[in-house]
């Protein structure tokens, strides 16, 4: 598996050192990386793409500091692992507000770097959920499958509902269904693709999904109930 790594560091020498560390780690651990290098926080946040697995992020930069950059990144990407790199240990507490995994202090020895990278890769490997990219009018939004309640087909659009937000994009429910085929999503009718993990009950021919009640069509009722029963049995 190839991991996308971003380095955001305004010191050219230290930026190069991190890239050399990644090369060394790759050779030692037979792990493949695609590395993206940025010299300031505003470079990665401008037209941000939610494609990175890990971001090594310097805190003190001239145009946009790392903490502000992380806040912008979190608006579009709740999944990426952020590791701050700084020579100021007091920033560590602030990092929790943007979901930073950890902090690495400068000067940074290779051993500490490799230990942190190993921990991050293990975390990525243990993630079982699928992430999907939703192109909206203003940005590409990455959403974890475990955060999706259901997906609705509405004309030529699809609407993805999470517990806190909904996202509308062009596309077909069939494509989303194929993307989420291995993650316990099932149609209760032609227009709704439901995350079975959020079905709390079935009443009056409707599936209760969070605060929503979704109609179960007659042709799909038997297969939907079988899928729900199988899912519940498999999670007990």
Buried (B, 14 or more C-beta within 10 A) or exposed (E): EEBBBBBBBBBEEBBEBBBEBBEEBBEEEEBEBEBBBBBBBBBBBEEBBBBBBBBBBBBBBEEBBBBBBBEBBBEBBBBBBBBBBBEEEEBBEEBEEBBBBBBBBEEBEEEEBBEBBEBBBEEBEEEEBBBBBBEEEEBBBBBBBBBBBBBBBEEEEBBBBBEEEEBBBEBEBEEBBEBBEEBBBBBBBEBBBBBBBBBEEBEEEBBBBBEBBBBBBEEBBEEBBEBBEEBEEEEE
